Amino acid sequence: MQNAKQTAVRRTTHPATAAAARAAARAARFTAAQLAAMTAKRSLDLVLGSVLLALASPALALGGLALALRPGRRPGGVLRRDIRTGLGGRPFELRSLRTRRLRLDLLSRLPHVVRGELSLVGPAPLAPGDPAAGGPGGRDWRQELRPGLTGLAQVRARSGMPWDEPALLDAYYAEHHGTGLDLVILAQTARIQLRTALHGPARRRKAHLSDTNHRLPSYSTAE
């Protein structure tokens, strides 16, 4: 009798109900995967960001002292303060040393990474109301990701390729970000900074459409 009742219930289940249940299950799996990815990303930021901050602290202290003691220094102190939009659209004050020597301005933002206002890798931090945040679909994913200390757009900035516009690269990163891609971008950032420190900034050259040997792993122009 019980088996007959279960069979009757299964037969009377509407197809739309079953489809809705499958969609809900897929959404739950997707949400769980997103949460796991964000947890891994935050863990990488906290651990690696703290290590980098500890290593960079002596250089940052010397850079700040040099800026404070130099004659004719600019008003406003040794730090530059800018309002930027962070995770969830919340504004925060971004503080950077007023120097680009040895990229100390970039390293001086590491406290923001440790505090969770920035990520090591992410889209560029934009000012509130920046038109770059208002592109098609752009506003949603920008609120779901922390802006980055570096990012795909920053390491690809000098390529000159038509598909390597910053907005397209930020959107690509938002769609495909993960620990593997973050580590690749961090490695490329370190290589670029080291090369710049040794040889000076590279000249921007005009790229050709056949110039495809420089793309990051998993980078696709079809998406």
NUKE-275877 format. One line per field, with one value per residue: residue in three letters; x, y, z of N, C-alpha, C in turn. Coordinates in nm, 2 decimals, padded with zeros to 4 digits. Example, Ala and Ser with C-alpha at 12.3 -4.5 7.8 and 13.67 -1.06 7.14 Angstrom:
residuo <- (Ala	Ser)
n_x <- (01.32	01.28)
n_y <- (-00.57	-00.22)
n_z <- (00.78	00.71)
ca_x <- (01.23	01.37)
ca_y <- (-00.45	-00.11)
ca_z <- (00.78	00.71)
c_x <- (01.32	01.29)
c_y <- (-00.33	00.00)
c_z <- (00.78	00.79)
% end
This chain:
residuo <- (Met	Gln	Asn	Ala	Lys	Gln	Thr	Ala	Val	Arg	Arg	Thr	Thr	His	Pro	Ala	Thr	Ala	Ala	Ala	Ala	Arg	Ala	Ala	Ala	Arg	Ala	Ala	Arg	Phe	Thr	Ala	Ala	Gln	Leu	Ala	Ala	Met	Thr	Ala	Lys	Arg	Ser	Leu	Asp	Leu	Val	Leu	Gly	Ser	Val	Leu	Leu	Ala	Leu	Ala	Ser	Pro	Ala	Leu	Ala	Leu	Gly	Gly	Leu	Ala	Leu	Ala	Leu	Arg	Pro	Gly	Arg	Arg	Pro	Gly	Gly	Val	Leu	Arg	Arg	Asp	Ile	Arg	Thr	Gly	Leu	Gly	Gly	Arg	Pro	Phe	Glu	Leu	Arg	Ser	Leu	Arg	Thr	Arg	Arg	Leu	Arg	Leu	Asp	Leu	Leu	Ser	Arg	Leu	Pro	His	Val	Val	Arg	Gly	Glu	Leu	Ser	Leu	Val	Gly	Pro	Ala	Pro	Leu	Ala	Pro	Gly	Asp	Pro	Ala	Ala	Gly	Gly	Pro	Gly	Gly	Arg	Asp	Trp	Arg	Gln	Glu	Leu	Arg	Pro	Gly	Leu	Thr	Gly	Leu	Ala	Gln	Val	Arg	Ala	Arg	Ser	Gly	Met	Pro	Trp	Asp	Glu	Pro	Ala	Leu	Leu	Asp	Ala	Tyr	Tyr	Ala	Glu	His	His	Gly	Thr	Gly	Leu	Asp	Leu	Val	Ile	Leu	Ala	Gln	Thr	Ala	Arg	Ile	Gln	Leu	Arg	Thr	Ala	Leu	His	Gly	Pro	Ala	Arg	Arg	Arg	Lys	Ala	His	Leu	Ser	Asp	Thr	Asn	His	Arg	Leu	Pro	Ser	Tyr	Ser	Thr	Ala	Glu)
n_x <- (00.08	00.19	00.40	00.25	00.12	00.35	00.42	00.20	00.23	00.47	00.38	00.20	00.35	00.44	00.59	00.71	00.76	00.96	01.16	01.21	01.31	01.55	01.68	01.70	01.88	02.11	02.16	02.22	02.45	02.62	02.64	02.76	03.01	03.10	03.13	03.33	03.54	03.57	03.64	03.89	04.03	04.03	04.18	04.43	04.49	04.51	04.72	04.94	04.95	05.01	05.26	05.41	05.37	05.52	05.77	05.81	05.80	06.03	06.14	05.93	05.91	06.15	06.11	05.89	06.01	06.21	06.05	05.93	06.14	06.24	06.32	06.09	05.85	05.53	05.21	05.00	05.12	05.31	05.15	04.92	04.58	04.29	03.95	03.79	03.59	03.48	03.43	03.09	03.01	03.09	03.24	03.59	03.89	04.17	04.51	04.83	05.19	05.35	05.52	05.67	05.90	06.07	05.83	05.70	05.47	05.27	05.33	05.28	05.01	04.95	04.85	04.58	04.50	04.54	04.35	04.12	04.01	04.11	04.20	04.48	04.48	04.27	04.01	04.08	04.09	03.82	03.71	03.42	03.13	03.27	03.28	03.36	03.27	03.01	02.95	02.79	02.65	02.86	02.85	02.74	02.92	03.15	03.07	03.07	03.33	03.64	03.84	04.17	04.52	04.69	04.63	04.47	04.43	04.63	04.87	04.86	04.86	05.04	05.04	04.89	04.71	04.40	04.19	04.27	04.17	04.13	03.87	03.76	03.94	03.91	03.65	03.67	03.84	03.67	03.49	03.64	03.80	04.02	04.23	04.45	04.47	04.51	04.76	04.92	04.90	05.01	05.27	05.35	05.32	05.53	05.75	05.74	05.78	06.03	06.18	06.14	06.26	06.53	06.58	06.44	06.12	05.94	05.91	05.60	05.47	05.34	05.11	05.05	04.79	04.85	05.00	05.01	05.14	05.17	04.96	04.78	04.75	04.46	04.33	04.09	03.96	03.71	03.52)
n_y <- (-00.12	00.12	00.16	00.19	00.43	00.61	00.58	00.70	00.96	01.03	01.02	01.23	01.45	01.77	01.86	02.11	02.16	01.97	02.07	02.32	02.23	02.11	02.33	02.49	02.32	02.33	02.61	02.62	02.46	02.62	02.85	02.75	02.68	02.93	03.05	02.89	02.95	03.23	03.22	03.08	03.27	03.49	03.38	03.35	03.62	03.72	03.56	03.57	03.84	03.94	03.84	03.96	04.23	04.23	04.18	04.41	04.62	04.75	04.89	05.05	05.21	05.35	05.48	05.64	05.80	05.93	06.08	06.25	06.40	06.53	06.84	07.10	06.94	06.81	06.95	06.79	06.57	06.25	06.06	05.97	06.02	05.87	05.83	05.53	05.27	04.98	04.63	04.53	04.78	04.96	05.26	05.34	05.48	05.50	05.47	05.57	05.57	05.87	05.82	05.66	05.52	05.22	05.10	05.16	05.29	05.11	04.89	05.01	04.99	04.75	04.71	04.76	04.53	04.33	04.42	04.37	04.54	04.57	04.32	04.10	04.05	04.17	04.37	04.70	04.96	05.18	05.52	05.65	05.67	05.66	05.64	05.40	05.20	05.16	05.01	04.77	04.52	04.56	04.69	04.50	04.28	04.42	04.50	04.26	04.17	04.23	04.52	04.52	04.50	04.45	04.33	04.16	04.35	04.53	04.39	04.33	04.57	04.70	04.57	04.64	04.51	04.46	04.33	04.36	04.57	04.75	04.74	04.51	04.31	04.32	04.24	03.98	03.87	03.88	03.68	03.45	03.42	03.28	03.08	02.98	03.15	03.39	03.34	03.32	03.59	03.73	03.64	03.73	04.01	04.04	03.98	04.18	04.41	04.36	04.36	04.62	04.76	04.69	04.76	04.98	05.13	04.95	05.02	05.10	04.91	04.88	04.64	04.33	04.15	03.89	03.84	03.63	03.49	03.57	03.55	03.48	03.17	02.99	03.21	03.35	03.48	03.44	03.47)
n_z <- (00.00	00.08	-00.11	-00.33	-00.28	-00.28	-00.55	-00.67	-00.58	-00.71	-00.97	-00.98	-00.95	-01.07	-01.38	-01.38	-01.12	-01.06	-01.23	-01.11	-00.87	-00.95	-01.05	-00.82	-00.68	-00.84	-00.81	-00.54	-00.53	-00.69	-00.53	-00.31	-00.42	-00.49	-00.24	-00.13	-00.30	-00.25	00.02	00.01	-00.14	00.03	00.24	00.11	00.07	00.33	00.45	00.27	00.22	00.48	00.52	00.31	00.39	00.63	00.53	00.37	00.54	00.66	00.43	00.36	00.59	00.58	00.33	00.40	00.60	00.44	00.27	00.45	00.55	00.33	00.16	00.07	00.06	-00.05	00.05	00.29	00.39	00.40	00.29	00.04	00.00	-00.11	-00.20	-00.25	-00.40	-00.25	-00.17	-00.20	-00.27	-00.08	00.03	00.09	00.24	00.06	00.12	00.02	-00.01	-00.11	-00.34	-00.63	-00.64	-00.65	-00.64	-00.40	-00.34	-00.42	-00.25	-00.01	00.02	00.13	00.40	00.36	00.23	00.42	00.61	00.47	00.29	00.04	-00.21	-00.29	-00.56	-00.81	-00.97	-01.07	-00.82	-00.80	-00.81	-00.63	-00.83	-01.07	-01.42	-01.54	-01.39	-01.46	-01.68	-01.91	-01.71	-01.54	-01.29	-01.11	-01.07	-00.99	-00.73	-00.61	-00.58	-00.42	-00.48	-00.63	-00.53	-00.74	-01.08	-01.35	-01.56	-01.50	-01.53	-01.80	-01.92	-02.10	-02.34	-02.57	-02.72	-02.89	-02.75	-02.50	-02.34	-02.03	-01.91	-02.03	-01.95	-01.67	-01.65	-01.75	-01.56	-01.34	-01.41	-01.42	-01.20	-00.96	-00.74	-00.88	-01.11	-00.97	-00.86	-01.09	-01.19	-00.98	-00.99	-01.24	-01.19	-01.00	-01.16	-01.35	-01.19	-01.09	-01.33	-01.41	-01.20	-01.25	-01.52	-01.59	-01.69	-01.94	-02.29	-02.44	-02.70	-03.03	-03.08	-03.26	-03.43	-03.45	-03.23	-02.99	-02.81	-02.55	-02.38	-02.07	-01.90	-01.97	-02.07	-02.28	-02.58	-02.67	-02.48)
ca_x <- (00.00	00.28	00.46	00.15	00.11	00.47	00.42	00.10	00.29	00.56	00.31	00.13	00.45	00.43	00.73	00.77	00.81	01.09	01.26	01.24	01.40	01.68	01.74	01.74	02.00	02.22	02.20	02.29	02.59	02.70	02.66	02.86	03.14	03.15	03.17	03.46	03.64	03.60	03.72	04.03	04.09	04.06	04.29	04.55	04.52	04.55	04.85	05.05	04.95	05.08	05.41	05.46	05.38	05.63	05.90	05.82	05.79	06.15	06.15	05.82	05.94	06.26	06.05	05.81	06.10	06.27	05.95	05.90	06.25	06.29	06.28	05.98	05.76	05.40	05.12	04.92	05.20	05.37	05.05	04.82	04.45	04.19	03.83	03.77	03.47	03.52	03.33	02.96	02.99	03.12	03.36	03.70	04.00	04.29	04.63	04.95	05.30	05.36	05.64	05.66	06.03	06.07	05.69	05.66	05.33	05.19	05.35	05.22	04.86	04.93	04.76	04.44	04.48	04.53	04.23	04.01	03.95	04.17	04.26	04.60	04.45	04.13	03.99	04.14	04.00	03.76	03.65	03.28	03.08	03.36	03.19	03.41	03.19	02.87	02.93	02.69	02.68	02.98	02.82	02.71	03.04	03.24	03.03	03.09	03.47	03.73	03.94	04.30	04.65	04.73	04.52	04.49	04.44	04.76	04.99	04.84	04.84	05.13	05.04	04.84	04.62	04.26	04.10	04.33	04.12	04.12	03.74	03.74	04.02	03.85	03.53	03.72	03.89	03.55	03.42	03.72	03.90	04.05	04.36	04.55	04.48	04.57	04.91	04.98	04.90	05.11	05.40	05.38	05.34	05.66	05.85	05.74	05.83	06.17	06.24	06.13	06.37	06.66	06.60	06.35	05.99	05.94	05.83	05.48	05.48	05.22	05.10	04.99	04.68	04.91	05.08	04.92	05.22	05.19	04.84	04.78	04.68	04.31	04.28	04.02	03.90	03.58	03.42)
ca_y <- (00.00	00.24	00.17	00.24	00.58	00.68	00.59	00.80	01.09	01.06	01.05	01.36	01.56	01.85	01.87	02.24	02.15	01.90	02.16	02.42	02.17	02.10	02.47	02.53	02.25	02.39	02.74	02.59	02.41	02.73	02.94	02.69	02.69	03.07	03.08	02.83	03.03	03.35	03.19	03.06	03.40	03.58	03.32	03.39	03.76	03.74	03.50	03.62	03.99	03.97	03.81	04.07	04.35	04.22	04.20	04.54	04.73	04.84	04.98	05.15	05.30	05.44	05.56	05.74	05.90	06.01	06.18	06.35	06.49	06.60	06.98	07.13	06.84	06.86	06.95	06.67	06.46	06.15	05.97	06.02	05.97	05.88	05.76	05.43	05.19	04.84	04.52	04.57	04.92	05.05	05.34	05.34	05.57	05.43	05.54	05.52	05.66	05.96	05.79	05.54	05.46	05.08	05.08	05.17	05.33	04.98	04.81	05.08	04.96	04.61	04.71	04.75	04.39	04.26	04.45	04.32	04.65	04.53	04.19	04.10	04.05	04.21	04.48	04.83	05.03	05.30	05.62	05.65	05.74	05.64	05.58	05.27	05.10	05.16	04.94	04.66	04.42	04.59	04.73	04.39	04.20	04.50	04.50	04.12	04.15	04.34	04.57	04.45	04.56	04.43	04.26	04.12	04.47	04.59	04.31	04.33	04.71	04.74	04.48	04.71	04.42	04.52	04.27	04.38	04.69	04.73	04.70	04.37	04.23	04.32	04.15	03.84	03.82	03.86	03.56	03.33	03.44	03.17	03.08	02.96	03.27	03.49	03.32	03.36	03.73	03.78	03.61	03.83	04.14	04.04	03.98	04.31	04.51	04.34	04.41	04.77	04.81	04.67	04.81	05.09	05.09	04.90	05.10	05.04	04.89	04.85	04.49	04.28	04.06	03.75	03.83	03.56	03.40	03.63	03.54	03.40	03.04	02.99	03.33	03.32	03.60	03.41	03.49)
ca_z <- (00.00	00.09	-00.24	-00.43	-00.25	-00.33	-00.70	-00.71	-00.56	-00.81	-01.10	-00.98	-00.94	-01.19	-01.43	-01.35	-00.98	-01.06	-01.29	-01.01	-00.77	-01.01	-01.06	-00.69	-00.64	-00.91	-00.75	-00.41	-00.56	-00.74	-00.42	-00.22	-00.48	-00.48	-00.10	-00.11	-00.37	-00.18	00.14	-00.03	-00.19	00.15	00.31	00.04	00.09	00.47	00.48	00.18	00.24	00.60	00.49	00.22	00.47	00.72	00.45	00.31	00.64	00.67	00.32	00.37	00.70	00.53	00.23	00.46	00.66	00.34	00.22	00.56	00.57	00.21	00.15	-00.02	00.04	-00.08	00.17	00.30	00.45	00.32	00.24	-00.05	00.04	-00.21	-00.17	-00.35	-00.38	-00.22	-00.17	-00.17	-00.30	00.04	00.01	00.19	00.21	00.01	00.15	-00.05	00.00	-00.23	-00.42	-00.71	-00.64	-00.61	-00.63	-00.26	-00.33	-00.43	-00.13	00.11	00.03	00.18	00.51	00.31	00.20	00.55	00.67	00.39	00.20	-00.09	-00.23	-00.36	-00.71	-00.84	-01.06	-01.02	-00.73	-00.87	-00.73	-00.64	-00.95	-01.19	-01.53	-01.57	-01.31	-01.50	-01.81	-01.90	-01.62	-01.46	-01.16	-01.02	-01.04	-00.91	-00.60	-00.55	-00.57	-00.36	-00.57	-00.61	-00.53	-00.88	-01.14	-01.49	-01.64	-01.47	-01.59	-01.95	-01.97	-02.21	-02.46	-02.69	-02.79	-02.89	-02.65	-02.36	-02.27	-01.89	-01.87	-02.07	-01.87	-01.54	-01.66	-01.77	-01.43	-01.25	-01.45	-01.41	-01.09	-00.88	-00.68	-00.98	-01.19	-00.88	-00.84	-01.21	-01.20	-00.88	-01.04	-01.35	-01.13	-00.94	-01.27	-01.42	-01.10	-01.09	-01.46	-01.41	-01.11	-01.31	-01.65	-01.61	-01.75	-02.08	-02.38	-02.49	-02.84	-03.10	-03.09	-03.38	-03.40	-03.43	-03.11	-02.90	-02.72	-02.42	-02.30	-01.95	-01.91	-01.97	-02.13	-02.41	-02.64	-02.71	-02.38)
c_x <- (00.09	00.35	00.37	00.13	00.23	00.47	00.32	00.15	00.38	00.49	00.24	00.22	00.46	00.58	00.79	00.83	00.95	01.20	01.31	01.34	01.54	01.75	01.79	01.87	02.12	02.26	02.27	02.43	02.68	02.73	02.77	03.00	03.19	03.20	03.31	03.57	03.67	03.67	03.87	04.10	04.13	04.17	04.42	04.59	04.57	04.69	04.96	05.06	05.03	05.23	05.47	05.47	05.49	05.76	05.92	05.83	05.91	06.17	06.05	05.85	06.05	06.20	05.97	05.90	06.17	06.17	05.92	06.01	06.29	06.24	06.17	05.88	05.62	05.31	05.04	04.99	05.26	05.28	04.96	04.69	04.35	04.07	03.80	03.65	03.52	03.41	03.19	02.93	03.03	03.25	03.46	03.81	04.12	04.41	04.75	05.06	05.31	05.49	05.61	05.80	06.02	05.93	05.64	05.52	05.24	05.20	05.29	05.07	04.84	04.85	04.61	04.40	04.46	04.40	04.11	03.95	03.99	04.19	04.39	04.58	04.30	04.12	04.05	04.04	03.95	03.71	03.49	03.23	03.16	03.28	03.24	03.33	03.05	02.85	02.83	02.73	02.80	02.96	02.80	02.83	03.14	03.20	03.05	03.24	03.54	03.82	04.08	04.42	04.71	04.62	04.56	04.51	04.58	04.87	04.98	04.84	04.92	05.13	04.99	04.74	04.48	04.17	04.16	04.29	04.10	03.98	03.71	03.81	03.96	03.73	03.57	03.77	03.77	03.48	03.50	03.82	03.90	04.19	04.47	04.57	04.55	04.72	04.98	05.00	05.00	05.25	05.44	05.40	05.48	05.77	05.85	05.80	05.99	06.24	06.24	06.24	06.50	06.68	06.52	06.22	06.01	05.86	05.71	05.49	05.35	05.21	05.03	04.89	04.74	04.99	05.00	05.01	05.23	05.07	04.85	04.71	04.53	04.25	04.22	03.95	03.76	03.48	03.41)
c_y <- (00.13	00.27	00.23	00.39	00.66	00.69	00.69	00.94	01.13	01.09	01.18	01.48	01.64	01.86	02.01	02.24	02.08	01.99	02.26	02.36	02.15	02.23	02.52	02.45	02.30	02.52	02.72	02.55	02.53	02.83	02.88	02.70	02.83	03.10	03.01	02.90	03.16	03.33	03.16	03.19	03.49	03.52	03.35	03.53	03.78	03.68	03.57	03.78	04.02	03.94	03.92	04.20	04.35	04.24	04.34	04.65	04.81	04.94	05.09	05.25	05.40	05.53	05.68	05.85	05.99	06.12	06.29	06.45	06.57	06.75	07.00	07.02	06.89	06.86	06.83	06.55	06.36	06.06	06.04	05.95	05.98	05.79	05.66	05.34	05.04	04.74	04.57	04.71	05.02	05.13	05.33	05.44	05.49	05.52	05.48	05.62	05.75	05.94	05.67	05.47	05.32	05.03	05.07	05.21	05.21	04.90	04.87	05.05	04.82	04.61	04.70	04.60	04.31	04.29	04.41	04.42	04.62	04.38	04.20	04.12	04.08	04.32	04.61	04.90	05.16	05.39	05.61	05.73	05.73	05.58	05.44	05.16	05.08	05.09	04.83	04.55	04.44	04.61	04.61	04.32	04.29	04.51	04.36	04.09	04.26	04.39	04.52	04.54	04.56	04.35	04.23	04.24	04.53	04.52	04.31	04.47	04.75	04.66	04.55	04.63	04.48	04.46	04.29	04.52	04.66	04.68	04.55	04.28	04.21	04.23	04.01	03.79	03.79	03.72	03.44	03.33	03.31	03.17	03.07	03.08	03.38	03.47	03.35	03.51	03.79	03.75	03.70	03.97	04.15	04.05	04.12	04.42	04.49	04.39	04.56	04.83	04.79	04.74	04.94	05.04	05.05	05.00	05.02	05.03	04.86	04.70	04.46	04.17	03.92	03.74	03.77	03.48	03.45	03.61	03.45	03.27	03.05	03.11	03.31	03.45	03.57	03.44	03.63)
c_z <- (00.00	-00.04	-00.34	-00.41	-00.30	-00.48	-00.74	-00.69	-00.67	-00.94	-01.10	-00.96	-01.07	-01.24	-01.39	-01.21	-00.98	-01.12	-01.19	-00.91	-00.82	-01.02	-00.92	-00.64	-00.71	-00.85	-00.62	-00.43	-00.60	-00.62	-00.33	-00.28	-00.48	-00.34	-00.07	-00.18	-00.30	-00.05	00.11	-00.07	-00.07	00.23	00.25	00.07	00.23	00.50	00.40	00.20	00.37	00.59	00.41	00.30	00.57	00.65	00.40	00.41	00.66	00.55	00.32	00.48	00.65	00.42	00.29	00.53	00.56	00.29	00.33	00.58	00.44	00.21	00.05	-00.05	00.02	00.05	00.17	00.36	00.35	00.25	00.15	-00.01	-00.07	-00.17	-00.29	-00.31	-00.36	-00.24	-00.13	-00.20	-00.19	00.01	00.12	00.15	00.18	00.04	00.09	-00.02	-00.13	-00.31	-00.50	-00.71	-00.58	-00.58	-00.48	-00.24	-00.34	-00.30	-00.01	00.12	00.09	00.31	00.47	00.28	00.32	00.62	00.59	00.30	00.05	-00.09	-00.30	-00.51	-00.72	-00.94	-00.99	-00.93	-00.79	-00.77	-00.73	-00.75	-01.07	-01.30	-01.57	-01.50	-01.36	-01.64	-01.79	-01.81	-01.52	-01.32	-01.06	-00.98	-00.96	-00.76	-00.53	-00.53	-00.50	-00.47	-00.54	-00.60	-00.67	-00.95	-01.29	-01.58	-01.62	-01.54	-01.74	-02.01	-02.09	-02.33	-02.59	-02.77	-02.78	-02.79	-02.51	-02.31	-02.12	-01.85	-01.91	-01.98	-01.72	-01.54	-01.67	-01.63	-01.33	-01.28	-01.42	-01.30	-01.01	-00.83	-00.78	-01.06	-01.10	-00.87	-00.97	-01.22	-01.10	-00.93	-01.15	-01.30	-01.07	-01.05	-01.33	-01.33	-01.09	-01.22	-01.46	-01.32	-01.17	-01.43	-01.68	-01.68	-01.90	-02.16	-02.43	-02.64	-02.90	-03.13	-03.22	-03.35	-03.39	-03.31	-03.00	-02.80	-02.58	-02.33	-02.18	-01.98	-01.89	-02.02	-02.26	-02.45	-02.68	-02.61	-02.35)
% end
